[in-house]
Amino acid sequence: MALVGPSLAATRLKMDDKASLWPRAGASEKIDFTNRVGKSMSTLSPNLDSRYFMRCLEEVANIGDTKDLTMSDMVRTCVSLQGSRSGDSE
C-alpha cells in the first residue's frame, strides 16, 4: 500500500482550504490540523491549544454558512473568541 503516505498528504487540511471541508473531514485530519494550529498558536496563549481549536472549529463550522470562509478565517475567529473570553475574565 504505497498510497498511504501520499494520500495522507493530499487530504491534509490547510489554512487556505475552504471551511466547508471541515465537517466532511475525517477525525484524523481534524486532529492533525488542530495539533498543527495548536502548536503554533499556543505561543500566543497557552489556552490556544489543540483541544480548544477542536472544540471551537466544530462550533464555528456548525453555527452558520461557511461556504465563503477559509480554514484560516475560522482559526482567526477562534483566536478572537478566546481573546474576548480572556478579556471578560479580567
MIKE-388834 format. One line per field, with one value per residue (C-alpha): residue number from 0; residue in one letter; x, y, z. Coordinates in Angstrom, 2 decimals. Each point is the difference from the previous one (the first is absolute). Example, Ala and Ser with C-alpha at 12.3 -4.5 7.8 and 13.67 -1.06 7.14 Angstrom:
% MIKE-388834
seq	0|1
type	A|S
c1	12.30|1.37
c2	-4.50|3.44
c3	7.80|-0.66
END
This chain:
% MIKE-388834
seq	0|1|2|3|4|5|6|7|8|9|10|11|12|13|14|15|16|17|18|19|20|21|22|23|24|25|26|27|28|29|30|31|32|33|34|35|36|37|38|39|40|41|42|43|44|45|46|47|48|49|50|51|52|53|54|55|56|57|58|59|60|61|62|63|64|65|66|67|68|69|70|71|72|73|74|75|76|77|78|79|80|81|82|83|84|85|86|87|88|89
type	M|A|L|V|G|P|S|L|A|A|T|R|L|K|M|D|D|K|A|S|L|W|P|R|A|G|A|S|E|K|I|D|F|T|N|R|V|G|K|S|M|S|T|L|S|P|N|L|D|S|R|Y|F|M|R|C|L|E|E|V|A|N|I|G|D|T|K|D|L|T|M|S|D|M|V|R|T|C|V|S|L|Q|G|S|R|S|G|D|S|E
c1	0.00|2.35|-2.91|-0.43|2.67|-0.94|-3.73|0.51|1.89|-2.66|-2.80|1.81|-2.04|1.77|-0.67|-1.06|-2.49|-3.69|-1.60|-2.76|2.54|0.13|-3.32|0.85|3.57|0.85|0.97|3.69|0.02|-1.63|2.40|2.99|-1.23|-0.82|3.33|1.87|-2.06|0.19|3.79|0.40|-2.68|0.84|2.98|-2.56|-1.92|0.17|-3.81|0.28|0.80|-1.14|-2.96|-1.25|0.24|-1.77|-2.96|-0.04|0.28|-2.82|-2.20|0.89|-0.56|-3.46|-1.21|-0.58|0.84|3.74|0.09|1.89|2.38|3.40|1.47|2.16|-3.14|-1.36|3.31|0.05|-3.57|1.06|2.98|-2.30|-2.52|2.70|1.27|-3.47|-0.50|3.34|-0.98|-3.30|1.72|2.35
c2	0.00|2.72|2.43|0.44|2.72|2.09|-0.31|1.32|3.00|0.59|0.04|2.13|3.09|3.28|3.55|1.08|-2.87|0.83|-0.21|-2.15|-2.86|-0.10|-1.82|-2.60|-0.59|-3.18|-0.05|-0.56|2.99|2.21|-1.18|0.62|3.52|1.00|-1.39|2.13|3.11|-0.56|-0.32|3.28|1.97|-1.16|2.37|2.84|-1.52|-3.37|-0.16|-0.19|-3.70|-2.78|-0.91|3.58|0.16|-3.33|1.21|3.47|-1.09|-2.51|2.76|2.60|-2.47|-0.88|3.53|1.30|0.03|-0.47|-0.29|3.27|-0.51|-1.65|-2.07|3.03|2.11|-2.54|-0.16|3.82|-0.10|-2.49|2.15|3.04|-1.92|-1.16|3.57|1.30|-2.76|0.86|3.66|-0.83|-1.83|2.88
c3	0.00|-1.18|-0.32|3.76|0.35|-3.04|0.67|3.54|-1.35|-2.63|2.58|2.58|0.86|-0.71|1.11|-3.50|-0.40|-0.05|3.44|-1.48|-0.06|3.81|0.62|-2.65|1.20|1.85|3.67|-0.79|-2.38|2.65|2.70|-2.29|-0.85|3.59|1.24|-2.55|0.75|3.75|-0.10|-1.85|1.87|3.52|-0.15|0.06|2.90|1.75|-0.29|-3.80|-0.05|-2.29|2.24|-0.08|-3.79|-0.42|2.09|-1.52|-3.64|0.51|1.46|-2.63|-2.85|1.33|0.76|-3.49|-3.67|-0.44|-3.78|-0.51|2.93|0.10|2.82|0.75|0.50|2.46|1.90|0.24|1.32|2.67|1.00|0.25|2.08|2.41|0.27|0.84|2.58|1.60|0.08|1.70|2.85|0.87
END
